[in-house]
Amino acid sequence: MSLLKVIPLGGAGEIGKNCTVVEMGDDLIVIDCGLSFPHEEHFGVDIVVPNFDYLRDNKDRLKAVVITHAHEDHVGALSFFVSEFDCPIYCTPFTEAMVRAKLEERVKLLEVPLKRMTIGKKFDIGAFEIEPIRLTHSIPEMCAIAVHTSHGVVMFTGDFKFDFSPVDHQPSDIKRLTQLGEDGVLVLLSDSTNVDRPGWGPSESAVAEGYRREFSKAKGRIMVTMFSSNIHRMQQVFDVAKEVGRRVAVAGRRMDDTVRMCQRLGYLNIPENVYLPLEELNKRAAHEVIILVTGSQGEPMAALSQMSRKEYSRLQIVEGDTILYSARPIPGNEGMIWRTVNRLIRLGASVVTDAPTPIHVSGHGYQDELKMMVQLTKPFYLAPVHGEPRHQLLYLDMAKSMGHPEHRMFHLHNGSQLCFDDQKAWIDDKPVKWGEVLIDQHGNVPVTDAVLGQRAALAMDGVIVVSLAADLKAGALEGRPEAQIKGFSGPGETIEDALDALCDELAKLKPAELKSRDFLEGVIVDIVKRVVQRKCQQRPVVIPVVVAV
């Protein structure tokens, strides 16, 4: 019997970039294909996607991608994947609609290899039988994926919580989870995001009461910002708006597109006479309107961020506006969010980021919900994912406290090869090639480490451009070198000292050396960097320009 392997290329030891390989013999499938967001030191980087080198090396065995749900950290890298790999992508109807819209926007693909799967119905991909199982989350049609193999069931929970009063009235399929547990689950790869939160998380439906409280208090316009994929929360905004006698407009192209699409497909039920086209907003009194806006994560080009900078032409912040942040910050985005919040406050808005009655609840289960998943599925092996290392270790401690044998638990990292034969499981000593690819979306191209280093250097100490005129044929210099500086904060005499030192060094060169552009450029960089660092302990980027005369 062939070895069964589970290999995370992203999402193990981190939150985001979820992408896991399941392989056996000649068959290989991928569960999810997501992105993550850059840290602030990633200058000019918009998104981060997994390194697909392992998939490139095994392209002939790649059979399909199976998607748990439509959040960006699970589908956001598909636009890069489909540009290179030709295999079907299986997802539910809602996820299919969301993914298709993203792909058509990002890569202009009209023919996307999407195949529809139905929650609760099994289907075959090579040696694997795939079973999507309904679980609750903060988006419609989130499904766990049970991969049935000859070794046993590999169970991916995806992002989940046990919400017993979900907005869409579609609860988790606890009966099927119980049946799987009775039949035997080989390994459970579980969400571990909220393992540090004791007890049970509140239902998504609890947000409606928070909206009632905040909507009733506000005297002027209300703006609510959230993820543009959070259909359940949008539904509650529309429902409570009707209760309090307000109409709802949408600002932000992506959110407006999502609202229209979900209403058309039946995933969003907008009460009659509640939706208000944005262009009609000024026809209504301030106390009659609510505006759904993009920008909950401080994204620079989102509607709310542009409003905070007075750059959004269709809508301006005015004194008396109330802005509700109905989303949790993604780790790494806090700086952008708080800068936006502070700008909004300076413009006279009242900003609510938390409230006595919640206006945001997590879509990830708390500790008792994670325990319940283990108790229902009774896995032989456990491997927490979708969490940072601290979450994974807390999850393993939790499992130990439940009596799960320590030798049947695994702390996975990206690149880990979790292997199974018919007797045991182990992590291979040699991880596969993995990593992250930084993407600049202006050109939709990767940003190399060298480019990132250059950007960091430019941001830190600026740039000095040194130009030198030379007769390269005769091997003679023409005049004194000149310098232009951008972003360099050192004293002016430092530059003059560097140019003096450069002149002294150039005077020592032989005619043959003065005929080489490359040699002259190297001398310029070496001398100027050395003098500047010695004089003021700064390391600006030095760009040499040798002008042939």
N, C-alpha and C positions, 0 to 999 in steps of 0.2 A: 504494500500500500504506500502511495506517495506521501511525503511529508506535507502537512498542512502548515502554512505560515500566515501570520498576521503581522503586517509591517506598517506602522504609522510613518507617513512622510511629513505629516504636520498634525498639530492638535494634541500631541502628547508632551506634557510639561509646559504647555502654553494654552492660552485661551484665544482661539482663532486658528485660521489656516487649516481646518480639519480636512484630512485626506489620508485614508488608510487602505492599504493593499491587503486583499485576501487571495492567497494563491495555493494551488495544489496541482501537481503534475504540469500539464500543458495549459492550464486555465488560470487566468488572473483577472480579478475584478477590483474596482476601486469604490470604496464607500465615501461619498462626499468629495468635493473639490472646491475648498473655500479659500478666502483671503483673510489677511489681518491688516491692521493699520500700523503705520510707521511710528517710531518714537520721534521725539522732537529733534534728536541729533541727526535724523535722516533728512538732511536738507534737500528739498525739492522732490522728495519721494511721496507718492500719493497712496500707493497700496503695496502690500507684500504678499507674494504667492509662493506656493511650494516649489522646490526644485524638482523637475520631472525627469532627471537623468536616469533614475532607476526604471521608470516606465519606458524611456527611450531604449534602454538596453534590453527590455523585455517586450518590445512592441508587438512581436509576433504572437505572444501569449495573451495580450490584453483583449478581453472579451467585452467589457461593458463598465459603465459607471452607474452606481445606484445612489440616489439622493434621498436623504432623510427629510429635509425640509428646505424652504426657500430663503433662509437667512444668508446674508453675504458671507459669513464665516464658514458656510457649507457649500455655497454655489458660486461665490464671487470670482474664483479662478477659472471657471469654465470657459470664459472667452479666450483665455490663453491656451487652454487644453484643446478645444475644438479646432483651433487654428493649426494644430500639429497632429492630433490623433483622430483617427476615423473609427469610432466605435459608438454603439448606441448608448444613450443616456436615459435611464429609467427614472421616472418620477410620477407623482400623483398629478391629477388635473390642475389643481391650484398651483403647485410648484412648477408644472410645465408652463403655465401661462406667465408666471413671474420670470422664469428662466428665459423663455423665448423673448420676452420684452427686453431683458438685459442684454441678451446676445445680439439682437437686432440693433440695439442702440450702440453697443461697444464694437462689434466687428462686422456689422452690416450683413450678417448672414441671414438670408431668407429661408434657406433650407438647412435647418438644424436637426441633427440626428436624435431627436427626442422620441422616446417611446413611453406610452402611458402605462402606469401600473395602478392596480386597484387595491386599496387597503383591505387586508384580510384574505387576498387571493394569492396563492403561490404561483411562481413561474420559474422556469429553468434557464440558467445561463451556464452552458458547458457542464462541468461536473457539479455545479452548485444549484440548489433549489432556494430561491429567494422568497421570503415571506415578510411583507410589510405589516406592521402591527400598530394600530392607532394609539398614540399617547398625546397627552395635553401639553401645550407649550404656549408661547405668545404669538403664534401664527397658525393659520389653518393647516390641517393635514400633515402635522408632524408625525412621522412614523418611525418606530424602532425597526431595525432590519435584522431578522433572524436568517442567518446563512446556514442552511442545512447541508452538511457534508457527510462523507462516509466516516469521518472521525467523530462527528457530533455537531451540535449547534453552536455556531459563533454568533453571539447576540450583541448587537450594537444598540444601546439605548437611544442614541442621538441626544438632543437637548429635551429634557422632560421635567414635568412636575405632575403630581397627582392632584388635579383640580376636579373636585366633585361637583362644582357648579359652573362649568365653563360657559363662556359667552355664546358659543355656537351650539351648545347643548350636545356636544360630541365628546363624552368622557373617555378616559383611557380604557383599553380593552383588558381589564383585569382578569377576566375569565380566561382569555387566551394566554396571558402571562402565567397564570396558575397551571394551565395544561402543559405549557412548555416546561415549567418547573417539575411537574410530575413525571414527564417523559424524560427529562434530563437535559440540562444545558451544559455544554462543554466549558465555555468561557463567556463571561459577561464583561464587556467593555463599557463601562458606565460613566456618564456625566458625573463630574465631581466638583462642579463650580461652587456650589453653596454648601459643601460639607462642613464648613466652619460656622454655619448658622444652625443652632439647635431647633428642634421641633419641626413644625409644619409651616410652609409658606402660605400667605394669604391667597385666596382665589383671585383670578383676573377680574372677576365680577365685582370685587371690592372697590375697584377703581371708580366705578359709577358713583358711589357714595361720596368719594373725594371730589369728583367733578361737581356733584350737586352742591356741596358745601362751598367750593371756591367760585362756582358760577353765580351762586346766590349772593355772595359777598361783593362781587365786582360791580362797580358802577359804570365803567366805561367799556371799551372793547376788550375782548378776551382773545389771547392767542395761545394755542396749545401746540407745543412741539414734541415730536416723538419720532421713532423710526418710521420711514415711509412704508415699511412692510407690516406694521402692527395693525392689522385689519380689525382685530377684536377691540382694540382700544379706540380706533376710529369709530367703530360701531357704537361704542358707549358715548362718545362725544356727540354723535348725531342724535342718539336716543335722549340723552339728558338735555341737549339743546332744545328739543321739542318740548320737554317738560317745563323748562324755564322760559319758553317763549322767545328763543333766539334762533337766528338762521346761521348756517355754517358755510363759509367760503374756504377755499384752499389756495395757499400761496406756496409755490415751489413746483417746478415742472414734474419731477419724479413722483411727488405725492399726488398731484392732480391726475397724472396718468394712472397711478395705482387705484385711486378712488373710482375713476371712470371704468377701468377694466373690471374691478371687483364688483361694481354695481351691475355691469353688463353680464357677468358670469354668475351672478347670484350669491356671491360671498359677502356682499355688503348690502344691507337693507336700509336705504335712506328714507325716512318718513316723508310723506308728501309735504311739499312747500317748505322744506328745511334747507335744502341745498341752495346756495346763493352764488351765482357766477361772480368772480372776483371783480370784474369790471362794473358790477352793480353795487359794490360795497359802499361807495360814497352816497348812494341814494338812501341809505339806512342810517338811523341814529346809532350812536356808539353803543348804547345799552341793548341794542337789538342784534348784535352780531358776535360770532365766534369765528376765528380764523385758524385753520389747521396750517402749520408752517413747518417746512423742513429746517434742519439745523440743530437738532438736539445734541449733536456731538461737536458743535463748534466748527463744522466744515466751512472753510473760508468762502466758498462760492454758494453755500446754501442760502435760502431766502432770509432766514432770521439773522444770520451773520452779516449779510449785506445790509439789512435794515439797521443793524447796530452801528454800521459805518456810514449810514445815510447814502448808500449806493444802490438801493433797490428802487427802481423807478416806479413800480406799480403800487408801492405802499410804504409809508413812513411811520416810524414810531412817534407817538404824541404823548404828552403828559396825561396820565390817567389810564393808560393801557395796562392790563394785567397779563403777564406772560407766565404760563405754567410749563415747567419742564417735566414732561411725563415720560421720562426715559432715564435709565441708569447710565452713567458715564462708562464708556469702554476704557479699560486701563490704557493709559498713554494719551488720552484725549482731554484730561482734566484741565490742562493749561489753556487750551483753545476755548473750552467751555466757559471757564471763569473769566477769561478776557472778554468774551462776548457778553456774559452776564453783567460785568461791570460797565461796559459801554451802554447797555440797555438801561441800566439804572441811571447813568448820567443823563440820558435822554428823557428821564422822567417816568419811566415805566416801573411798575411794581412787579418784581420777579419772584416766583414761588418755585423753589427747587425741592421742597419737602413740605409736608403738611401733616397735621394731627390725624386726619383721615387720608389714607394714601392716594396719591395721584400717579404712583408707579408701583407695580409689584414685579418681582422677578419671575421670569419664565422658567427658572431652574429650581428643582426641588431642594428643600432643606434636608437636614440630616435624617430626620425620621422618614422622609420620602425615599431617600437613597437606601435606607435600611429596608424599607418595604419592598423595593425592587429586588434586593438580594433575597429576601424571605420568599417572595413569590416565585422567582425563577430558579432558586436553589442551584446556582452555578457550581461546577466542580472547581473551576479556576476563576480568579478575579483579576481584572486589570483596569484600574481607573484611568480615564483619559479626560479630555476637555477640562483641563485644570492646570494650574502652575504646579511645580514640584511640591510646594507646601500643601496644596489641595490634595495631591495624590497621596502624600504621606499621611495626612489626616484621614483620608478615606481608608487607607490600609490599617491604620490604628482602629478606626471604627469597625472594620470587618473583623479584626482580631478580637475586639470586645464582644462581638456577636458569636465568637467561637469558631470562626473560619480558620482552618489550619494555615499557618504562616507560609509553609512551603508550597502552598497552592495559590499564592498571590504574587503578582508581578508589578514592579514599578517600571513602566515603559518610558522610553525616551524616543524622540523622533529618530528614525533609522533602526530602532531595535527590531530584531527578527525573533518574534515569539513563535517557537516551533512546537509541533505536536506530532508524535507518532502514535501507534496504537497502545502505548503503555505509559507515556509520560509527556511532560511539557518542559521547555527550557528556553532561555534567551541565548541565542547564538553569540559566540564571543566577538564575531565580526559584524558590525552594523553595516547596512547598505548605504550607498551614497545618498545623502539628503542635504537639505539646506533651504535657504530662502532667497527669492529673487525679488529685488526692489524695483518697483515700476514707476516711471515718470509718465503719467497718463497724458501729458500734453503731446507726447510723441508715441505713447503706448509702447515704450521701449524699456528694456532693463537698464538699471543704473549700476555700473560696476563698482567694486570696492575702491578702485583708483579714482573714479569720478567722485564718489562720496567723500573720499579723503581730501580731494582738491576743494570740494565745496566747503568742507569743514574748515580747512585752512583759510579759505577766502573769508569765511564768516568770522573766524577768530582774529586774524591779524591783517587782513586786507591783501592788496596786491601792489607790487612795484613793477612797472614796465620800464625797462632800460633799453634805450635805442642807441645804436652805434653805427656811424657811417664809415664804410671801408671800401677801398679799391682792392677787391679780392684778386684781381689779375696781377696787380703790381705788388701786392702784399704790403699795403700802406694804409694808415688810418687817416680819416678826414675829420678833424675837429675833436671836440670833447664829447664823451657820452652824455646823454640827457636822461632824466627820469620823470615819469608821471606816476602818481600814487592815487589809489582808491581804497579807502577803508583802513589805511595804515595810520595809527595814532601816535607813533613815535615822534620825537622832536625833529624839526626840519634839518638841523645840523647833522643828524645821523645819516641822512641821504647824501649830503655833501661829503661827509667823511667816507661813505661807501664809494662814491664816485671818484674821490681823490685816490683811494686805495686801488680802485680799478684802473685808473690812469697809470699809476706806478707799476702795476702788474703788466699792463699792456705794453708799456715801454720796454719791458724786458724780453718781449717775444721776438722770435726770429721771423724774417719775411715769409718763410715757408708756412709758419704757424698762422700768420696773418692772412694767408690765402684760404684758410679753412673756415667756412661759416660755422660748422658744428663745433670746432675747437673754440672759436671766439664765444659762441653762445655758452659753452660749458664754463669758460673763464668768468663771464659776466655773472652767471648764477652762483658759482662758487664764492667769488669775492664778495658780492653784495650780500648774500645770505650770511656769510661769516661775520662781516662787519656789523650788520644790523643786529644779529643775535648777541654779539659781544657787547654792543653799546646799550641795547635796551631790552634784551631777553625776549624778543619777539621773533616769530618765524613767518613772515609774510610770504606769499607766493611771488616768486620772481620770474618775470617773463622777459626773455632776451629777444631783442629785435635787431638783427644785423641788416642794414640797408646797403646794398651794393651800389657803388657810384662809379 
